Amino acid sequence: MEITASLVKELRERTGAGMMECKKALTEANGDIDAAAEALRKSGLAKADKKASRVAAEGRIATAQAEGKAVLVEVNSETDFVAKDGNFVAFTDAVAEAALAAGGTDVEALKAAKLASGETVEEARAALIAKVGENVQVRRVARIESAHNVAAYVHGGRIGVLVEVKGGDAELARGIAMHVAAMNPPYNTAADVPADFIAKEKEIELAKMSEKDKAKPAEILEKIIGGKLAKIVNEVTLYGQPYVLDTNQSVEQTLKAAGAEVVGFQRLAVGEGIEKVVEDYAAEVMKQAGLA
């Protein structure tokens, strides 16, 4: 029997499986759409692809590191329960190792990379979805390769940091990574803070001042505003923040004492930027019943 495009389309709409999987299932079932749908369900492919539209905002950050290079990988699940499942944890660790070996940060390219098991990342992902019953997505990859000190740190599986430090030692680099995980500085140094951010903060500080303070001589007013802006810049920069491992000194002072500097850092937190859907089952039932 000829496997037409319309037949493949019908099976896709019915099962949610991929086009190639549908065509293969129909070919093997000699065009019997019911048999093909059942085969897809038995293989887990229909179950897996049906879940592809669900919001995956939980998950885990995994890391892998070798001499001079390190990666972070964010893999999302729908629930925290699955994020702690042994199969999910093993998958994320395997994906991180594959990302380290593959190079680059392109997620689509990573999906085609081979795991130690011989499966591709995408094949293993589909199998995991069928096993855990939730949508699973490989979302992001961060990477650093350098001749300098490179540190990778993951806190609780939910926050991951990569840091490149010129000078110092591995212990300092790890300490800085821990600091970034805890304090989440938006910028590295004062020079990295955008001019429009400074302008906006200056505008806010001026608006907050009393009329009496605004009437002070221009040079005094500038000094007052300058002090307030300097404090704000310290709060939003890695270098300006008190070092979490020794709050008696700033990160900049710690680095200076070690003759080191932070070249750059990257920080990933599970689910950041994903809008979670909060289910209102009562409202959904009423909608289905035509009461809302």
N, C-alpha and C positions, 0 to 999 in steps of 0.2 A: 504493500500500500504506500502511496506517495505521502511523504510527510510535508504538508503544506505549512506556509508561514502562519496562516490563520489558526491551524491546529496547534502549533507551537505557542502562539499567543494565548489561545484559550487555556492551555495547560499552565502556562505561566501565571495567568490571572487566577486560576483555580488553586494553585499550590504555592505561588510565591517563589518558586525555584528559578534558577538562572536559565537563560535561553539555551545554552549548550547542554545543560543537564536535561532540560525538557526535550530537546531534539533527540538526545541519546536515548532517553527513556522511551520515547515514542517509537524510535527505530527498533529498539529491542522488544517492544510490545506489539510490533507490527501495526502501529497506528491505533491501537486500542487505548483510548484516553483514560478509561477507568483503571486499566491495568498499569498504565504508565504512572498515574497519580499514586496508586498504591505502592509501586516500586520506589517512587521518590520518598514517600512517607517512611517506608521500611529502611531506606538508606540513611534517613535523617536529613536529607537535603531540603525537603519541603519544610520540615520543622525548623531547620536552621534559617532558611531564607525568609520565612514568615516573620521571624523576629527581627529582621534587619531594620525595621522602622521604629523599633522601641528605643527610647532614650537610654543610652548607656552613660551614666554620669558618675558611677562609682568605679572602682578598679584599683590598679596598682602601678607604681613606678618601679621598674627594675633597672639594674645597672650591670654593665660588664666593663672590664678594664684590662688593658695590657700595657706593656711598656710604652709610655708616651701617648697613649690614646685611651679615651673612655667614652661611653655612651650612656644615655638615659632613654628608656622607652616607656611611654605611657600606653597601657592597655586598659580599656574600659569594659566594665560589666554593668548590669542593671542594678545589682544589689551588692551591699557590703558583704553579705553572706557568701556569695559566689567569689568575691574578690579574695576571700580567705581560704577558699577551697584548694586542696592540694593540687588538683589537676590544673586549675587556673594559675596558681603560683608557678608550677613547673613550666607551663606554657610561656608565661611572661619572662621567666629566666632564660628559656631557650630562645625566645625572640630577641632578647638583649644580646645574647652571644652571637646570633645570626647577624644582627645589626652591626656589631663590632667588626665582624669578619667582612661584611659586605661593603662597608664604607658608605659615606653619604648620609643624608637625612631624609631622603624621599620615601614616604611610606608606601606608595604604590610599587616602587622598585623593591622595597623590602618584602612585600607580600609574595614575590616570586623567588625570594632567597630560600635556600635549602637549610633545614634544621639538621641536627646530628642524626635524627631518626630517618632522614631521607625524604621526608615530606617537605613540601613548601610551607611557608608560614601560612598562606591562605588555606591550604588543605588542612593543616592542623587546626586552624581557627574554626573552620566549618565543622570539623569533628568534635571540637570542644563545645561548640554551641549545641550540637545534638546531645552531648553528654550532660551538660549542666543545665540545659533548658533556658538559657538566657542569651540575649544579644551580646556579642563580644566584638569589640572594635580595637584594632591597633591604630592609635590616634596620632601620636607624635614621636619624633626621634630627635634628641639633642646630641651633639657630638663635639668633642675637642680632640685635636691632635697637635702636639707641641713637643719641642725639645726641652721645655721648661717643666716645672713641677705641675702635674695634673692630679687633681683629687676628685673623686666621685663619692658622694654621700647621699644616702637615702634614709629618711626618717619615717619610721613606722609604715613604710610601703606607700605613703601618700605624698611625700614631698621629696623631690630629688634635686641635687645640685651638682653642677660641674664647675670647677674653678681652675684657672690657669694662673700660676704664680711664678714670676721671674725672680730668682733668688730664693733665699730661705731654704726650707727643707720640706719633706713630705708631711711631717707633723704639722707644720705651719699651714700648709695648703689645706689639709684636712680640717684644721681649726677654722679657717676662713670659710670653708664649705659649710660647716656646721653653723657658723654665724649667719650666712646667707639663708640657710634653711629656716633659722629661727626668726630673723628680723626682716627678711624679704625687702632689702633696699632696692628701690626702683633704678637707681643710678650708681655707677662706680665711684667717680670723683666729682668734685664741684664743677669741673670743666665739662662734664657730660650732661649737666642739668640744662634743659632747653631755655633759651632766653624768654620765650613766651610764658613759661612756668614762673620764672622770676618776676616778670612784669605783672602777671596776674596776682601773685602773692603780695607784691608791693602795693598794688591797688587795694587789696583786701586789708592790709595792715593800715594803710592811710585812712580807709573808711572806718576802721575800728577806733581810731584815735579821737580824743576829745578835741573840741574847738580850741581849747587852751593850748594843747600840745601842737596843734596845727599852726598856731600863731607864732610859734618859736622861730628864731632865725633859721634860714634855709640850711646853713651848715650843720646846725644842731639837729634839725629835723632829719637830715640825711644820715647823720650818725645814729640816731635812734632807729630809723628804718633799716639802716645797714646792719645793725646788731640783730634785729628781729629776723631779717632775711638770712643772715649767717646761721642762726639757730635752725631755721627751717631747712636750709641746705644740708646741714649736718644730719638732720633727721632723715632725709631722703637719700643720702649717699652712704655707700659702704664705708668709705674712708672716714666720714664724719661721725659715724655711730660709735657708741661705747662698745668695746669688744666683749662679746658674750662670755668668753673664757677668762677675762680679766677686765671688769668694768671700771677699774681705776684708770684705764687708758683707752684711747680711741683705737680703731682699727689702723688708722694712719700711723699712729705712734708705735703700734705693735710691729707694723711692716717696716717702718723706718729703723727700729732697733735691730731688726733682722737683716737689714740691707736688701729688702725685697719690695716688690710691687705687684699688684694684681693686674694682670693683662686683661682679664675678662672673666665673666661668669654667666652661667645659664641656670635657671630655676624652673622646674616643672612641678605643679601641684595637681593632684588627681581632680579631674572634672572642671577645672577653672575654665570659664567661658562657655560652659554647656548649661543651657537652661533646662533644669529638671522639671518634668511634668508632674504635678500633684494631682493624683486621681481623686475625683469626687464621685464616688460610686452612686450615692443617693441621687445626685443630679443626673448622672448617666442613665440610671433606671427610669427616672421621670421623663427624660428626653425620649428614651425608647418607647415609653408608654404614651407619648404625646401629651404629657401633663406639664411640660416646661416649654 
